[in-house]
Amino acid sequence: MRVRPATLDDAEAIERIRVETWRATYRGLLPDGLIDGLRENPDGRRERLRAQPADQFSFVAEDAGQVVAFAVGGRERSGDPAHRGEVYAIYVLPAHQGKGLGRALIRQSAHELATRGLDSLLIWVLRENTIGRRFYERLGGRAIREKPLEEFPGAADHIEIAYGWSDTSPLR
């Protein structure tokens, strides 16, 4: 297993991971139309990686030389004074879950945020995603607030929960 910064060459793998993980994780939790409408967009991902602001990061995790997980993060987006860093997305292909890849990505993300002076963080997770919630709880995160899932049409009646760490040193 290896965690490293994402490159433009990782765009296709990141998009495959995003779509496969969403389909496996959220089928039955979110509207089928939303899940069925998911499409890989490697060109868009490549552009986001190319134009990634300096205060953000993208990491991939490899297993046996294959990219099977990724995380994206940076400065917390809502201005929360108690949680200054955020992991915007973390996805591990279902067949590779339980191997420590998610934990390694969180560790690397917390380390990267700390090097930028951000030693606290948030991660948002769908309330119905009990596997994800248990994962964050095992890592010491605590549920601190909720908000409607607003970024996806047809999913606004679903709730996201923010898990927070006021001190990321145990994660690092």
Secondary structure, 3 states (H helix, E strand, C coil): CEEEECCHHHHHHHHHHHHHHHHHHHECCECHHHHHCCCCCHHHHHHHHHCCCCCEEEEEEEECCEEEEEEEEEECCCCCCCCCEEEEEEEECHHHCCCCHHHHHHHHHHHHHHHCCCCCEEEEEECCCHHHHHHHHHCCCEEEEEEECCCCCCCCCCEEEEEEECCCCCCC
